[in-house]
């Protein structure tokens, strides 16, 4: 007997919805294309980066995560809003794994020789 698997059963509901001026913008499910596009943007940024290109990459990543937002809407945000939403988008989509905090390094510098 053939087992039928419904791929839609693996898709979780949107973990985040932005409410901007009363309009709800749910976070889209990240596809492999989304991961590849984000990874390519980040690789390109490492090769030829700068503050302007970094902001452009962040805007594209947020737009992929929240496709109902326009680029103009995203560009109207403050830098704090942009950074906060970018972090939420990376974490909620599974691109960033939570890490344990680093051990306190105060007073543990190597001694001079």
N, C-alpha and C positions, 0 to 999 in steps of 0.2 A: 504494500500500500504506500502511496506517495504522501509524504508529509508536506503540507502547505504552510509556508511561513509568510506572515503578513509583515512586510518591512515597516509599515506605518506604526506597528505596535512598539517599535524601538524608539520612535520619536517622542521625546518628552515635551510637555507644554512649555511655552516660553517662560524662562526663569525670571525675566525682567521685562517690565513695560515702562516706558518713559511717558509721563504726562506733561505735555508742553502746551500751555494755553488751552487746556481742556481737551486736547486731542491726544488720544492714546497711540503710542508707537511701540508695538510688541517687538521684542528681539527675535530675529529670524533664527531658525535652526541652522547651525553652521554645517555647510556641506563640505565635501572634500575640495571642491572648487574654491570655496571660501578660504579654507586652510592654505591651499596652494597659493592663492592670490596674496594672502597676508604674509606667508613665508617669503614669497618672491619680493614683495615690497620691503620686508625687513632685511633680506639679503642685499638688495640694491642699496638700501640706506647705509649698510655697513661699508659698501664699496665707495659710495659717493654721497656722503651725508652732510647734513648741515641743519641748522634750526628751521629753515623754510621747508626743506624736503621732509624733515621729521614731522612738522605740522601737517603737511600734505598727506603723508602716510597715515597719520592718526585720523584725519578726516575721512580718508578712503576706508579705513578699517571700521570706523563707527558707521559709515554709510552702508557697508556690507552687513554689519550687525543689525542695523535699524534701517532697512531699505525704504521705509515710508517717510523718512526724513529727507529733506532736500539739503544739498551742499550749502545753500544760502542760510538755512536754519542753523546748521552746525557752525558755520563761520560767524554767526551772530553771538555765539556763546563766549563767556569769559574763558581765560586759559585754565582756571580752576575747574570750571564745568567740563571743558574738553578733556582734561587729564582724568577727572573723576569718572566720566562716562567711558572713556577708553579703558581704564582699569577694570571697571565693572564688566564691560564687554569681553575683555580678554579672560577674566576669571570665570564668568558665567558660561562662556562658550567652551571652556575646558582647555584653552590655550596656555593658561598659567596654572601650574600646580602649586598649591600652598606649601610653603617650606617652613620648617621650624626656625624660630629666630636664632640668629647667630649668638654664640656664647659671648658674654661680656669680655672684651679684650683689654679693659683698662688695667694698666700696670703689668701687662704681659708682653711688652715689647722685648725683642732680643737685646741682650746686653752688648754694648760696644766692645770691640776687641782691639 
